[in-house]
Amino acid sequence: FEENQDIQFLLYDIDSGSNKLDDHDFLGSLTTTVASIVGSRGSCMTRALSGKGGEDAKRYGVIKVLAEEVSGTRGDSIRLRFASAALVTKDWFGKGDKYLVIKRQRGDGNFEMVHKTEVVKNSKEPTWLPLDIPLQKFCLGNFDTTMRIEVWDWNMSGSHDFIGLIDMKAHDLVNAPKRWKVLKPGSKTPAKDRGEIILQHSEVYHPPSFLEYISGGCQINVVVAVDFTASNGAVNNSRSLHYKNPTGWNAYQQALISVGEILEKYSQDRMFEAYGFGAKLPNGQVSHCFALNGKTDGDGAAKCHGVQGLLDAYSECLTNVELYGPTNFAPMITRAHDCTRRIQVPGSGYYVLLIITDGEITDMDNTVNAIVDASDKALSIVIVGVGPENFVRMKELDGDDQALTSASGRRVQRDIVQFVSFRDLKNNGPLLAKEVLYEIPDQLTSYMKSKNVKPLPRAKVSSNWFDNVGHADSFRLPGGG
């Protein structure tokens, strides 16, 4: 999903037994991407073949490509839920902040991490969120694999305390409930009671895949939010992150293209809902959620067609607004949350909010609250940080070290945020897109599972070869090239 996977079809008329293609008649070709095929209606693409004269259905004919997923045990997953009893703590004050690391033993005898839980704060007997791990990742499908569960006490300094571990076979984790004593090999006090880890629930199942949801008509709807705060630098300054370079793309445009090119292929209408935040509008109002195209006439008015439409709206907006501030995310997250209410049929849609920003967030508490509120909705949030900031608080929103908790004490229902620093990958658009979008398929399927939503029936594909013949997409370079 997160990569542009190019694929080419070359058609020949075989006239002899020669193994050399040059000895046969070339009929035409199609160059496309796996995403374009999967994202077509019913995951079936019909395109005009290309020859020396370009695309020409009447001259070269058409090709129909149907994507189907190979099913089997490779898709099976294991669902686990762990709790604990009387775990020791290394903290001087409080009950400790515990997390688990699950590892499997490799053929060379070393252990490799397969999953790390969230951190449960200030509890001697934490219960962790349910885990869903593909069997191929968990134990390579071999239930005789030796597994290890490590118990850690999290510290803000980054130097975490090791509590102890448990070793078992993968098949020991299949049947619940079970309890294990936490041990610490090599300790000076091996008999010390370090508490217990409890396996409350275990289930091996075959979950519907991301492809099954997409093939069943689940549309990826993209909401884009662009940072127009003054910290980006004046637009006419060549060092500005919003500088309109006449010969190339600025950081925002590069991010929009790299990520947008992939996301638009999973939407049949290829529309982006594009907003800005942190700008002063022509009417003098400072807004943290306004349409890039300047339209205000109703729900969905902010939509742009394709990556080119998105780039055009962004470029036009730069000439109409004043960069201002501060950097508030909560209004945009709330807007994306509201968009999910448009999904009338469960399984028919999923939203991705792409936030591109240059600065540290100024409404952290409100943003965390908004993320927690949205965490049980059909929504993923991807944040791309551009510019020289270290984005420490953005990494907190990512939730990899500990689960987000709202001001009222509510914990996030699932991990929906992914953060990537643009400067680390700015010269590698494909890798940027991969890092930004890597978690979305799992986030989509985890949401559907949490709501017990099955994939919709796959759309019937027309047997008429010339129905819905599509064409390749493109967008203009700066200067009209």
N, C-alpha and C positions, 0 to 999 in steps of 0.2 A: 504493500500500500504506500509506504513512505518513499519509494524510489520510482523514478521514471524508468521503466523496464521496456526498452525498445525491442520491437519484434518486426521482422521483415518476411514477407511471403513473396516468393518468385515462382511464376507459373511458366512451364515449358510444355511444348508438344513433343512427346518422345516418338521419334520416327525410326529409331534403330536400337541396337543393343549396346551402343557406345556409352561408357561411363562418364564421358566429358560433356558437360552442359553446353559447351560451345558448339557441339555437333547437332544440337536440337534447336527447334524454333522457340524463341522467347515470346511469350504471349502478353506479359504484363507483370506488374509488381504492386505491392502495397507495403508501405512502411508506416507503422503505427506504434502504440504502446499497449501493454497489457491492461493498464488502467482504462484506456479508451474502450477496449473490448468489454471488460467487466462492467464498466459504467453505462454501457448502452442498454436500451430496453431489453429485458430478459437476458442480459449479458450476451447479446447477439448483435454483431456489427455487420452492416452491409455497406461496402464502399466501392466506388469506381476504381478500376485498375489503372495504373499509370504506365505509360510507355515513353517513347522519345518525345512525344508531343504533350506530355503532362497527363493529368487525369482526363479520361474520356470514356464514359461508360458505353457509348455507342460503338466506339472504335475498338476498345480493348476488352469490354465486358465488365462485369462486377464480380466481387468476391464476398462471400458470406462466411463469417467466422463466429463460431459459438464457443463460449468459455464454459467449461464444466470442471468442478473440483473432484479430484481423486479422493475418495473417502476410504477409511480404514482405521485401524487402531492408532495410527499416528495422531489422530485428532482427539483421542481420549484425554481427559483431565482428572485430577484428583482434587476434591474439596475437603479442606481440613479446618477445624476450629479448635484452637488451643486456649486453655485457661491455666491457672496455677494455684498453688497453695503454699503459704508461709515461706515465700522466697526471701533470702537474706538480702540485705542492702549494704552498699558501700558508702552511702551518703551519711554525713555527720548529722544532718537534720532531714526530716521527712522520711518517706517510706521507699524512696527510690523510683527511678524511671526506667522500666524494663522493656526490652525488646528481644526477639528471638531471631537467630540466624539458622536457616536450614541448609545443610550441605549434603552432598553425595560423594561417595568415595570413587575416585577414578581408577583406571586400570593400573596406574603407577603408584597407587597407595595414598596419594594426596587427596585432600578433600576440596571440593569446589562448591562455592555458594550457589544455591538455586533460588533462594528467596530470603528476604529480610522483612520482618513485620514492621508495623508502625510502633512508635514508642508510646507506651501507656504511662502517663505521668502520675507520680506520687501514689503508688499502690504496691502493697506487698503481695497482693493476690490478683494481679491483672488478668483480664480476659481480652484476647486480641480479636480483631475483626476476622471473619472467615477468609481463608486463602483458597484461591483457585489456581492450580499450577498444571500446565500441560505435562502429561506423563513422560513425554520425550525429554523435557527439561528436568523433570523431577528425578527420574531414575533410569532414563533411556529406555523405558518400557520394561525393564528387568526388575522384578520384585524381589530378587535375591541380592540386590545392591545394598551395601552397607550405607546407612544414613546417619547423620549426626545433627542433633539440635543443640545449639549453643545459647546460653542465657547471658545477657549483657545488661549492665546498668549504665544508662546514657548520662553523659556529662556535657554541659554546654561548651567546655573547653575543647571538646573533640577527642579527648583522651578517655575512652570509655572503659569501664571496669568489667572484667570477665568474672561471672558468677560460677559457671560450671557448664557441664554438658551431659548429654545422653546419647549413647550409640544404640542403634537397632537396625533391623533389616527393613526394607521398604514394605514388605508384606505385613510387618507388625503395625504399620500405620493405616492399614486398610480397614481393620475392624475396631470400632469404638463402642463404649468408652474404655480408656486405659489410663494408667498412671505410672509415672516413672520418677524415681528419686534422682535429683540433680547431683552429679558427682564432679569432683575436681581432681583428676589424675595428677600425681606429682605433688599434691599439696602436703604441707606439714601436718595437716589435720584432716586426713581422709575420711574419718568417721563423723565429721561435723555434719549436722543436719542443715542442708542448704535449700530445703523446700522441695516441692514436686511440680512437675509439668503434667497437665491433664489433657488428654485428647478427648474432647467432648463429642465430636462428630467427624465422621470420615465417609467419603462417598466417591467411587470411581464412576464417571459418567462421560457421555459423548456430547459435548456442547455444540450447538449450532455455530458455524464459523462466520467470520466477517463476510466472506464471499456469499454464503447462503443468504444473509440479510440483504446484501447489495443486489444479488440476482433476484430476490423477491420484491425488489422495488424500493428498498430503503434509500432515500435521497440524502446525500450529505449536503446540508445547507450551511453556507459559510457567512459568518458575520465578521467583518474586518473593522478594527479600531486603530486609527493612526494618531500618534501623539503630536499635537501641535503646540506644545508648550515652548516658552521662550528659551529654555535651556538648550534647544536644538541649534541655536544660532540664527542670525538674520538670513533670510532666504537668499539674498543677493550676495552673501559672503561665500566665497569658494570653499571655506572650511565648515560651512553649515551642513548638518546632516540632511537638511531639506534643499540643499543647493540644486538648482535646475541646470544640471550639466548638459550643454548642447551636444556633447559627443559621447555620452555614456549615462549610466544609471547611478543615482545616489543610493545610500544605504537602504532607505525605505523602499525605493523602487526594486532594488535587488531582492529584498525579502519578499515583497509582494509577488514578484515573478516566480521565484524559486518555489515558494509554497503554493501559490495560486495555480500554477501550471498543473500540479498534481491534483489538488482538491477539486478543480472545476470538472475534471473528467469523471468524477463520481456523482455529478448532478446532471440530469438530462437537460435542464434548461440553462445550465452553466451561468447562473446568476450569482452575484455576490451582493450582500447587503453591506454597504460601506459607510462607516461613520468616522468622525474625528472627535477628539476631546482636547480640552485645555486651550482653546482659542477664543479670541474675541471676535464675534460675528459682526457683519456690517451694521447691524442695528445697535451695536455697543454692548450687547449682552455677552458675558463669558459663559461658554457652554462646555459641558463634559460629555455631551452626546448629541451630535448634530450630523445630518446627512452630508456626505462629501459632495453629492451632486446639487446641494442647496435646496432640494425639494422638501416640503413639509406637509404635502397633501395626503395624509393617511398612512396606515400601516403598510409597510413594504415599499414606500416611496423612495427609499434610499438604495434601491437595487440598481446594479450595473451589470451589463452583459459581458461576461468573460474577463480575462486578464486585461485585455486592451481597454475595455470599458472602465475597469477599475483604475488603471493607470491614467486614463483621460480625466476621470473625476478627481483623482488625487492632484493632478497637475493644475486643473482649473481651480480647485479649492485653495491652493497656495497663493493664488492671485487675489482671492476674495476675503481672506481672514487675516487677522493679526495674531502672531504667535504670542501666547500669554501664559497661563498656568492657574493653579498648580497641577501636579500629576495625580489625578484622582481616577481610580479604576472602577469603584463601586457602581457608578451610574451605567457604565457600559456592560458590566456583568449582569446588572439587573435588567438591562435592555435585552441581552441575549437570553436570559432566563424567561422573560416575557415572550420572546419569539418561539420558545418551545411549546407554548400553548397552542400554536397553530397546528400542531400535529394532531389530526383528528382520529386517525387510525393507528393504534400502537404498532410499531415496527415499520411504519411507512416513512419515517424521517428521523434525522439526528442532526444536531447543530454543533458546529465548531466555531468558537470565538477566537480569532487571531488578533492579538494585541501586539502592536509594534511600538516600542517606547525607547526613549533615550535616558530616562532619569529614574531616581529612586521614588518609590510610591509615597504619597503624602497622606493618604487616607487608609492606612494599614488595617485598623480595626474594622472600619466599614467594609473594606474589601474582603477580609476574612469572613465576616458575617455573610456577605453576599455569596461567597464561594460555598460556604456551608449550606446556605439556603438552596443553592442550585445543584448541590452534589447528588441529589436523587432525581434529577431531571435528565432529559436526553441531550446532554451538553458536555463538551470538552473545551478546555481553555488552553490555548498555546500562546506563550509570551516570548517574543523575540526582542532581546535587548540590544540596541544599537548604540554606538558611541563608547567612550572610555570609562564609564562608571563600572564599579565592581558588582553592582546589583545584588548585594547581600540579602536584601529583604525579598527580592524576587525568588531567590533560592528557597527562602522560608515558605513561600506560597507553593512551591513545587511539592512540598510535603514528603520528600524522600526520607528525611531524617525523623520526622515525627508528624503524626496526623494533626491537621488544623483543627482548632477548637474555637468556637465563637465566644463572644463576650458573655453569653448566657450559659456557657458550659456545654453546648451541643457540639458533638464531634462530627467531622465530615463523614458522609456516608460511603464515599469511595473517592479514590484519587482521580481528580479530573483536570489537574493543572500540570503542564509541562513547560519548563523554561529553558531557553537556549541563548547563549551569548553570540551575537552576530559577528563580533570582531574575530572570534576564534575560527570562524568558518566562512568569512566573507568572500574568500577567493575560491570557494568550492560550493557553488549553488546546489548541486545534487546532494552533497553531504549535509548541507544546511537543512534542506527539505527533509532528509532522512532523520536527522536528529529531532527536528521540530515535530514531525508527524509519527514518529516511531510508536508512540503509545496509543494512538487513536483507535486502531482496530481492537485492541484489548479493552479499551475504555468503552467502546460501543457495545461489544459483546457482553461485558460485565454489567452494563446498564440493562440490556435486554434480559439477562439472566435474573437480575435483581427484581425485575418487574414480571418475570415469568412470561416474557413475550417471545413467541416463536417466529421464525421467518415467514413472511407472507408467501403464498404460492407464486412460483415463477411465472412471469408473463408468457403467454403463448407467442411464439415467433411466427411471423407470416411466411408462407411458403412461396410467395411472390418475390422473385429475385430482385425486382426493381422497386420494391417498397422501401421508402426511407433510406435512400442512398445518401450517405453523409460525405462530408469533405473535410480535409485537414484544416486545423485552426492555425492562426498566426497573429502576431501583434507587431505594431510599428515601433521601430527604433527611434530614439530622439532625433529630431531633424527631419522626420518623415521617411527615413530609410526603411 
